[in-house]
Amino acid sequence: MRLTLLFLAFATLSHAQVKSQNEPTNAAEAAAKKAAEDKAVDEKYQALKATLPPDQQAWETVLEQNLGNGFYLPLHKKDKIAGRSNAWDFVQDDPKLPRVLLIGDSISRGYTLDVRKAMAGKANVHRAPENCGPTANGVKKIDIWLGDGKWDVIHFNFGIHDRKTPAADYEQRLETLVARMQKTGAKIIFATTTPVPPDTKDGPELVTQIAEKNEIALRVMKKHGIAIDDLHAFLAPQLAGIANPQDVHFNAKGYELMGQQVAKSIEAALK
């Protein structure tokens, strides 16, 4: 019995020592550890990038310049070196198929892979090289997102990140963005901003803010003859089963449903 207790005490002490050796004890150590981990990931990512064909390297450079170091770029690098697909995968165009561009925030990012799956063999589905955020960012970055290629369909949304944008500013920026996208000659589709649970952690006012922004956006799109993909109306009746609790984001089922709906709207535009 005594030997058993001694063994357990030794094991506990050894575990604590290993844990203390591996875990930071203060903010400075935590920051240093994260920096070292980020450096290791970046080195592997850069080594992998160097092996890619020139067009794929160029795309990775665009992502490095636009995804931002705070959240999305580190995630992309980890996915890349692990061989996992994500919304920002390089798309090798099939010249026989139309080209589609998705523009939007994290909700759009969430359904991108599902749209690609649904549109396989029907269209080359690209997405803008970042979480597009609010209309203010859209006006600033739209030329980068559109690039130099020809687009057959552009499916876009701005809304959740504009929840506190003054109505007049939101409307004017949408006007600017629509005018720029129309110059591409593409068929344009606006997706209404998705609904949120009434108990969202951002407060019940977010429900009202989204409704107001959708009303403004629909008015602008109607004025310019822009097609509507009404994701808000599509998702609202089934929100309880697909929305993350108290959050604007969705579970895998929700993104799959959105991906299928977005694909349908794109196919309709292509016809």
N, C-alpha and C positions, 0 to 999 in steps of 0.2 A: 504493500500500500504506500509506504513511504517513498519507494523508488518510483512508483507511478506518479505521485504528487510532484516529486522532483523533476521527472521527465516533462510533465505538463507545464511546470513553471519555466523550465528551460525553453520549451517550445514557444511559450507565450512571449518570453523575453526575446528570443531570436526573431519571432515574427514582428515584434514591435521595433527591433533594431533595423530589420530590413525595410519596414514601412517608413521609419524615420529617415533612412538613407535615400528613399525614393521620392518622398513627398516633401514639397517645399514647406518651410516653417514661417515664412512671412511673404509679404507682397512682392518684395524685390526678388526673392528666390523663385516665386511663382512666375513672375514676368520673365526671368532669365530662362527658366525651364521651357516656357512657351516659345520664347524666341529661338531656343535651340531646336525645338521640335519643328517650328515653322521653317527654319533654315534647312533642316534635313529633308523635309517634304519638298521645298523649293529646289534643292539640288537634284533630287530624283526627277522632279518635274522637268527641270531644264535639260537634264540628260535625255529624258524621253523626247522632249520637244525637238532636240537636235537631230533625232533620227527620223523625224517626220518629213514628208514631201514639202516643198516650198509653199504650196497653197494652204496646207494644214498648219504649217508654222506661222504663216501670216495671220490665220484666224486666231491662233493661240495668242499672238501678240495683241490683236484687237481686244481679246478678252482680258488680257493683263492690263490693258490701258483703260478698260471700262467697268469691269466687274467690281473693283474696289477691294482693298486689302482687308477690310474689316470683317467681312462675312462670306460673301459669295466666291471670291477668288480662291481663298484657302480651301473651301469645299470643293471647288472645281479641280484644283490641283490634286487633292486627295483622291477624288474620283478617277482622275486621269491616270495616276500612277497605279491605282488598284484595278484598272481596266473596267470601271463601271460606267455605264451610259448616264448622261444627264441631259438637261434641256439645252445645254450649250455645246453639244457634240458638233463636230465639223460635219456638214452635210455635203456629200459628194453628189452633185446634181446628175440626174438622168436627163440628158438633153431632150428626150422625147416627152418629158412630163412638164407640166406648168410649175412655176415657182411661187411659193406662198410664204409670206412673212407674218409672224406673230409678234405683236407689240403689246406689252402689258407688264404688270407688276408681278409679285410672287404668286398670285392666283394663276396668272397666265403661265408662269414658269411651271406651276404644279401640273397643268394639263398638257404641256407641250409634248411629252413623250407619248401620251395617250392619243393625241391628234396624229402624231407621226405613225403610230401603229394603225390607226383607223384609215389613214390616207396612204398606206404603203401600196406602191404600184399605181397610185393615182396622182400624186403630187410630191414635189420636193418641198418639205416643210422646214423652213428656217425660223429662227427667232432673233430678236434684237439682242445685242451682246451685253445685256445688263438687266437688273430689275429696274424697269423704266420709270417707276415712281410717279410723281405728279406732272401735270401739264407743263409746269415751269421747266422741268428737266426735259420734257419732250421737245419744247420749242428750242431749247439749247442743243439737244443732241440728235434731232431727227435726221439730219443729213448723214451722220455717222451710221445710224441704224439702217437707213435706206441703201447706203453704199452705192456702188456703181452698176450693179446688175439690174436686169429687167424683172419686175414683179407682175405676176398675173392677178394675184389677190393679196390684199393687206387686211388682216384681221386685227383690230386694236381695241384697247380700253384704257381709259384714265378715270379714276373715281375715288377709290378708297384713300389714296394718298392726297387727294384734293378735298377731303371732307371739310377742312377748315379754310379752303381757298374762297375768297369772296366771289359771289356768284358772277359778277361782271367780269372778273379776271378769268374765271374758269371758262366762261362762254367765249371770250375773246381769244384765249389760247387754243381752244378747240377749233375755232374758225381758222386760226393760223395753221394748225396742224392739218386740218382737212384740206386746205388750199395747197399745202406742200405735197401731201400724199396724192392728190388728184393730178398733180403735174407728172407723176410717174406713168399715168395711163392705166394703172391697175384698177381692178374692181375693189372697192373698199367696203369693209363691214365693220360696224361699231358694235361691240359687245357691251350690253348694259352691265353696270357694276353689280356684283353678286350680293345676295342678301346676307345678313349677319344675325346671329341669335339675339333675342331681345335682352339677354343678360350678359352681353359682351362686356369684357373687362374695360373697354373704352367708354362704356356708359351708354344708356338708352338713347342718348341724343344722336349716336352714330346711325341708328336706323333712320332717323329723320334726315340727317345729313346726306345719306346715300340716296334716299328718295328724291331729295331736292336736286342733287347732282344728276341723277338719271333723267329727271324732268327737263333740265337744261340741255343735257346732251341730246335727248330725243328731239327737242325743238331744233337744235342746230343740224342734226343729221337729216331731219325731214326737209329742212330748208334747202339742203344740198343734194337731196336724193340719194343719201347713203343708206345702204341696206343695214338692217338691225338684226343682231343675234341676241335675243332677249334672254340672257342667262339668268337674270333676276327672276323673271316670271317662270322660267323652266325649273329653277331650283327651289323656289319658295315653298311649294307644297310638300317637298320631301326633305326639307332642311334638317329636321330632327334626326334623321338617320345618317347624314353625311357631313354635317358641320362639326368641327372641333368644339368642345365645350368652351363657352365664353370667349370665342376667338373668331377672327375673320377668315381663318383658313379651314381647309377641309381634309377629310380622311381619304384614303386611297379610292374608296368607292365613289366619293364625290368627284375627285379629279377624273376618274374613268368616265363617269357620266358626262362631265363637262367636255372631255376630249371627244366623245362620240357626238355630242351636240354641236361643238365647234366644227368638227369634220363635216357634218351635214350642211351647215351653213356655207362652208367653203365649197363643197360639191355643188350646191345650188348656184353659187356665184359662177363657178366654172362652166356650168351648163348654159 
